[in-house]
């Protein structure tokens, strides 16, 4: 009976949506040159029942830029988007509001039921998908491990080994033969190898000259992609029906998540068996640390380790890809970065990497313009009023957009595209407040070591949107 009701609902929704899609496409003007946002963007129209669905649908392929443009012309860089069936969502690029939700009134803004429901199949009750005491406990456990010198040293060793044994030989081969590389793919493989070693103590060997497809990496990618599609779905009922019927993308998600978790449990069981036979584990990866400190619940450690792999998988690779693209377009910056790198030893130690201030600053500016996470959403636990007077009702989502914040003329001036620097709430690329990214220093360490290793030896040349490596 439930199945028939859901099926009927689906077809009832489908018919009007097809007509909406036809009307939207028929009325979409041809693309012209892009004037400034203030000349082209106005708040989307809202209609009864469907809210601003038509505008969201029309801009679904460039939603980040569309919302960013709206915020640039909105009072206090904040806009309340009317979604379907009377729901509303606050969108903001206002630093005072970001500070309010991430710090001042932190306890009133969590991941919430919307986010948790979407990512629960994949992330379970991991640190990035929970609130309250569960989040607090995991944060304390993880924070303790992240602050140890032994983990930092382990991260240095893992990153340096991956650079010298895998990344540099692949780039050297490309430079010698004049080959063109998809460097985003190379960096994603590099980051995946690193984070798996750091989190699991497992080497997926994803960055090899043959650029292999590994089962675990593919399953993880599928899990992330489909879970993200759930989050951006215009009609969430569709993926929920597909999940109920176990068809299409939801069937693929179930299979992929099952493979990721089964693989994770296998490694956990092996390490627990090793721990029973020894007083402590020889390895110092995060999983070994959690198990050695008494956190042996299989579900707990599976969820938290998968969360950390997710956090470390795409962030640094995305940041480095955009950074090298910007560097290729700004030779004066490239010159200064290279000068700083050549002042350090060929294999710079931690203190030398830490002192690469110009490189650090230029990385920050690259992430201001192209943040690895363009937007982040919180859900209100109780009614609230934001610093600019915007009223927030219990259950409403509040989304802050680092991408839009990095482009606001009111924050950065008319030369916002140039390199400058601000505080954490004007520049929340790593979040801020109690949930500030635990791996922030680890990310900078990894990125600066990669840049030192690569730019010392090669000149990166942009070939359309692919990279050529030339011996320097």
C-alpha positions in Angstrom: 0.0 0.0 0.0 2.8 2.4 0.9 4.5 1.5 -2.4 1.4 2.4 -4.4 1.0 5.7 -2.5 4.6 6.7 -3.1 4.4 5.7 -6.8 1.2 7.8 -7.2 2.9 10.8 -5.5 5.9 10.4 -7.8 3.8 10.6 -11.0 1.7 13.5 -9.6 4.9 15.4 -9.1 6.4 14.4 -12.4 3.7 15.8 -14.7 3.9 19.4 -13.5 7.6 19.3 -13.3 7.9 18.3 -16.9 5.8 21.3 -17.9 7.9 23.6 -15.6 11.1 22.3 -17.2 9.7 23.0 -20.7 8.6 26.5 -19.8 11.9 27.3 -18.0 14.0 26.1 -21.0 11.8 27.9 -23.5 12.1 31.2 -21.6 15.9 31.0 -20.9 17.6 33.7 -23.0 20.7 33.1 -25.0 24.0 33.5 -23.2 25.6 36.9 -23.5 28.7 38.5 -22.1 28.6 38.7 -18.3 28.2 42.2 -16.8 28.7 42.8 -13.1 26.3 40.9 -10.8 24.5 44.1 -9.8 23.4 44.7 -13.4 22.1 41.1 -14.0 21.1 39.6 -10.8 17.9 40.2 -8.8 16.3 38.1 -6.0 14.4 35.1 -7.5 10.6 35.3 -7.7 8.7 33.2 -5.3 5.4 31.5 -6.0 2.8 29.8 -3.8 3.6 26.2 -2.9 6.7 25.9 -5.2 8.5 29.0 -3.8 11.6 29.9 -5.9 11.8 26.4 -7.4 11.8 27.7 -11.0 14.8 29.9 -10.4 16.7 27.2 -8.5 15.9 24.8 -11.4 17.0 27.3 -14.0 20.4 27.9 -12.2 21.0 24.3 -11.1 24.2 24.0 -13.2 25.8 27.2 -11.8 24.1 27.3 -8.4 27.2 28.4 -6.4 27.9 31.4 -8.7 24.2 32.3 -8.9 23.8 32.4 -5.1 27.1 34.2 -4.8 25.8 36.9 -7.2 22.6 37.2 -5.2 24.4 37.7 -2.0 26.6 40.4 -3.5 23.6 42.6 -4.2 21.6 41.6 -1.0 21.4 43.8 2.1 23.9 42.6 4.7 25.0 39.9 2.2 22.1 37.7 3.4 19.1 36.4 1.6 16.2 34.2 2.6 15.4 31.7 -0.2 11.8 30.4 -0.3 11.8 26.7 -1.1 8.9 24.4 -1.9 6.0 23.8 0.5 6.7 26.9 2.6 10.2 26.0 3.7 12.8 28.7 3.9 16.6 28.7 3.9 18.9 31.5 5.0 21.9 32.1 2.6 24.7 34.4 3.9 28.2 35.7 3.2 28.1 38.0 6.3 31.1 37.5 8.6 29.1 38.6 11.7 26.4 35.9 10.9 29.1 33.3 10.3 30.7 34.1 13.7 27.2 34.0 15.3 26.3 30.5 14.0 29.8 29.0 14.3 30.8 30.4 17.7 28.6 32.9 19.5 25.5 30.8 19.3 27.2 27.6 18.3 24.9 25.3 20.4 21.8 26.4 18.4 23.3 25.4 15.0 24.2 21.8 14.3 24.2 19.4 11.4 20.5 18.7 12.0 18.1 16.1 10.7 18.3 17.2 7.1 22.1 16.7 6.8 22.1 13.6 9.0 19.4 11.9 7.0 21.2 12.4 3.7 24.7 11.2 4.9 23.8 8.7 7.5 24.0 5.7 5.2 27.6 6.6 4.3 29.0 8.5 7.4 26.8 6.8 10.0 27.4 8.5 13.4 30.8 9.8 12.5 32.1 13.2 13.7 30.9 15.1 10.6 27.4 13.8 10.8 26.4 14.2 14.5 25.8 16.9 17.1 25.6 17.2 20.9 27.4 14.8 23.2 28.3 12.4 20.4 30.1 15.1 18.5 31.7 16.5 21.6 33.1 13.0 22.6 34.5 12.3 19.1 36.0 15.8 19.0 37.8 15.3 22.3 39.1 11.9 21.2 40.3 13.1 17.8 41.7 16.4 19.1 43.9 14.5 21.6 45.4 12.4 18.8 45.8 15.3 16.3 47.9 17.2 18.8 50.5 14.6 19.3 54.0 15.1 17.9 54.2 11.5 16.9 51.2 11.8 14.6 52.7 14.9 13.0 55.9 13.1 12.4 54.0 10.1 10.9 52.1 12.5 8.6 55.4 14.0 7.4 56.9 10.6 6.7 53.8 9.4 4.8 53.6 12.6 2.7 57.4 12.7 1.9 57.4 9.0 0.9 54.4 9.5 -1.4 56.1 12.5 -3.0 59.5 10.9 -3.5 58.4 7.4 -4.4 55.3 8.1 -6.5 54.5 11.7 -7.4 57.9 12.9 -8.5 58.7 9.8 -10.7 55.3 10.2 -12.5 55.9 13.9 -13.1 59.5 13.2 -14.2 58.3 10.7 -16.8 55.7 13.2 -18.1 58.3 15.9 -18.3 60.8 13.7 -20.1 58.2 12.6 -22.7 56.4 15.9 -23.0 53.2 14.3 -21.8 50.1 16.1 -20.7 48.7 15.1 -17.3 45.3 15.6 -15.6 46.9 16.9 -12.5 43.6 17.1 -10.6 43.4 13.3 -11.0 47.0 12.9 -10.0 46.5 15.0 -6.8 43.3 13.2 -5.9 45.2 9.9 -6.1 48.0 11.3 -4.1 45.7 12.6 -1.4 43.7 9.3 -1.3 46.9 7.3 -0.7 48.0 9.7 2.0 44.8 9.9 4.0 44.3 6.1 3.8 47.7 5.5 5.3 47.2 8.2 7.9 43.7 7.1 8.9 43.9 3.3 8.4 47.6 2.4 8.1 46.6 1.0 4.7 48.2 1.8 1.4 45.6 1.6 -1.5 48.5 2.2 -4.0 46.2 4.5 -6.1 49.0 6.7 -7.4 51.0 4.4 -9.6 52.3 5.0 -13.1 49.5 2.9 -14.5 46.9 5.0 -12.7 44.9 2.0 -11.6 41.3 1.8 -10.6 41.1 0.2 -7.1 37.9 -1.3 -5.7 38.1 0.6 -2.4 38.8 4.0 -4.1 36.0 3.4 -6.6 33.5 2.5 -3.9 34.5 5.5 -1.8 34.1 7.8 -4.8 30.7 6.4 -5.7 29.5 6.8 -2.1 30.6 10.4 -2.0 29.2 11.3 -5.4 25.7 9.8 -4.8 25.4 11.1 -1.2 26.3 14.6 -2.5 23.6 14.3 -5.2 21.1 13.6 -2.5 22.1 16.8 -0.8 21.6 18.9 -4.0 18.5 17.1 -5.1 15.7 19.5 -6.1 13.1 16.9 -5.2 14.4 14.8 -2.3 11.3 12.5 -2.5 12.8 11.1 -5.7 15.9 9.6 -4.1 13.9 8.5 -1.1 11.6 6.5 -3.4 14.6 5.0 -5.3 16.0 4.0 -1.9 12.8 2.4 -0.9 12.6 0.4 -4.1 16.4 -0.2 -4.2 16.8 0.9 -7.7 19.1 3.2 -9.8 21.6 5.4 -8.0 20.3 4.4 -4.5 21.1 0.7 -5.3 24.6 1.7 -6.4 25.0 3.7 -3.2 24.0 0.8 -1.0 26.5 -1.5 -2.8 29.3 1.1 -2.6 28.7 1.9 1.1 28.6 -1.8 1.9 32.0 -2.3 0.2 33.6 0.7 2.0 32.3 -0.4 5.4 33.1 -4.1 4.9 36.7 -3.1 3.9 37.0 -0.8 6.9 35.7 -3.5 9.3 38.2 -6.0 7.8 41.1 -3.7 8.6 39.7 -3.0 12.1 39.4 -6.7 12.9 43.0 -7.3 11.7 44.3 -4.5 14.0 42.2 -5.7 16.9 43.6 -9.2 16.5 47.1 -7.8 16.4 46.4 -5.8 19.5 45.2 -8.9 21.4 48.6 -10.5 20.7 50.7 -7.4 21.6 50.7 -4.9 24.3 50.4 -2.1 21.7 50.2 -1.7 18.0 53.4 -0.8 16.1 51.7 1.5 13.7 50.7 5.1 14.6 47.9 5.7 12.2 44.6 7.1 13.6 42.8 3.8 13.7 45.7 2.2 15.7 45.7 5.1 18.1 41.9 4.9 18.7 42.1 1.1 19.3 45.2 1.4 21.5 43.5 4.0 23.7 40.5 1.7 24.4 38.0 2.8 21.7 37.3 -0.7 20.4 33.7 -0.4 19.3 33.7 -1.4 15.7 30.9 0.9 14.5 32.4 3.9 16.3 35.9 3.6 14.9 34.5 2.7 11.4 32.4 5.8 11.2 35.0 8.2 12.6 37.8 6.9 10.3 35.6 7.0 7.2 34.8 10.7 8.2 38.5 11.5 8.3 39.1 9.9 5.0 36.3 11.9 3.5 37.8 15.1 5.0 41.3 14.5 3.7 40.4 13.0 0.3 39.3 16.0 -1.8 40.2 19.1 0.2 43.9 19.3 -0.4 43.8 18.0 -3.9 41.1 20.6 -4.9 43.0 23.4 -3.2 46.3 22.5 -4.9 44.7 22.2 -8.3 43.2 25.7 -8.1 46.5 27.0 -6.6 48.6 25.7 -9.5 46.0 27.1 -12.0 46.3 30.6 -10.3 50.1 30.3 -10.1 50.3 29.7 -13.9 48.3 32.9 -14.4 50.3 35.0 -11.9 54.1 34.6 -12.7 55.1 37.3 -10.2 53.6 35.1 -7.4 55.1 32.0 -8.9 58.5 33.7 -8.8 58.2 34.6 -5.1 57.0 31.2 -4.2 59.9 29.5 -6.0 62.4 31.9 -4.4 61.1 30.9 -1.0 61.2 27.2 -1.8 64.8 27.3 -3.0 65.8 29.0 0.3 64.9 25.8 2.1 66.6 22.4 2.0 65.7 19.9 -0.7 63.7 17.9 1.8 62.5 20.6 4.1 61.9 19.7 7.8 58.8 20.7 9.7 60.1 24.1 10.9 61.3 25.0 7.4 57.8 24.2 6.0 56.2 26.1 8.8 58.3 29.2 7.9 57.2 29.2 4.2 55.1 32.3 4.9 54.7 33.6 1.4 53.7 30.2 0.1 51.3 29.9 3.0 49.7 33.3 2.3 49.3 32.6 -1.4 47.7 29.3 -0.6 45.2 31.1 1.7 44.4 33.6 -1.1 43.8 30.8 -3.6 41.4 29.1 -1.1 39.7 32.4 -0.6 38.8 32.6 -4.3 38.3 28.8 -4.7 37.6 27.2 -1.4 37.5 23.4 -1.3 34.1 23.6 0.3 32.1 26.4 -1.4 29.2 26.3 1.2 28.3 24.8 4.5 24.9 24.4 6.1 23.7 24.3 9.7 20.2 23.7 11.1 18.6 25.8 13.8 17.8 23.9 17.0 15.6 26.8 18.3 14.2 30.1 17.0 16.8 32.8 16.7 17.5 36.3 15.3 20.7 36.8 13.4 23.0 39.9 13.9 21.5 41.6 10.8 17.9 41.1 12.1 17.0 38.0 10.0 14.6 35.8 11.8 15.4 32.1 12.0 12.8 29.6 13.0 13.5 26.2 14.6 14.4 23.7 11.9 15.5 26.3 9.3 18.7 25.8 7.5 21.3 28.5 7.5 24.0 28.2 4.8 27.2 30.3 4.8 29.2 30.5 1.6 33.0 30.9 1.7 32.9 31.1 -2.1 30.7 34.2 -2.0 32.6 35.7 1.0 35.8 35.6 -0.9 34.3 37.8 -3.7 32.4 40.4 -1.7 33.7 43.9 -2.5 32.4 45.1 0.8 34.8 42.8 2.6 37.8 42.9 0.3 37.5 46.2 -1.6 37.4 46.8 -5.3 40.6 44.7 -5.8 39.1 41.6 -4.2 40.8 39.5 -6.8 44.2 40.5 -5.4 46.1 38.8 -2.6 45.1 40.0 0.9 44.3 38.4 4.3 41.6 38.5 7.0 40.3 36.8 10.2 38.7 33.3 10.5 35.1 34.5 10.2 35.7 36.5 7.1 37.7 33.6 5.7 36.0 30.4 7.1 37.5 27.9 4.6 38.4 25.6 7.5 35.2 26.5 9.4 35.7 28.4 12.7 34.7 28.2 16.4 34.4 24.9 18.1 34.1 22.9 14.9 37.2 24.4 13.3 39.0 21.8 11.2 41.2 19.6 13.2 43.3 18.8 10.2 44.0 22.4 9.2 47.7 22.3 10.1 48.1 18.8 8.6 46.5 20.1 5.3 48.9 23.1 5.1 51.9 20.8 5.9 50.9 18.4 3.1 50.2 21.2 0.5 53.4 23.1 1.2 55.5 19.9 1.1 53.9 19.0 -2.3 54.6 22.5 -3.7 58.2 22.4 -2.4 58.7 19.0 -4.0 57.0 19.8 -7.3 58.0 23.4 -8.0 61.6 22.9 -7.1 61.9 20.4 -10.0 59.2 21.4 -12.5 57.5 24.3 -14.2 53.8 23.6 -14.4 52.2 24.8 -17.6 48.5 25.0 -18.2 47.4 23.3 -21.4 43.8 24.3 -21.8 42.6 22.7 -18.5 45.3 20.0 -18.3 48.9 20.4 -16.9 52.2 19.9 -18.7 55.3 19.4 -16.6 58.6 20.7 -17.8 61.9 20.1 -16.0 63.0 23.4 -14.3 
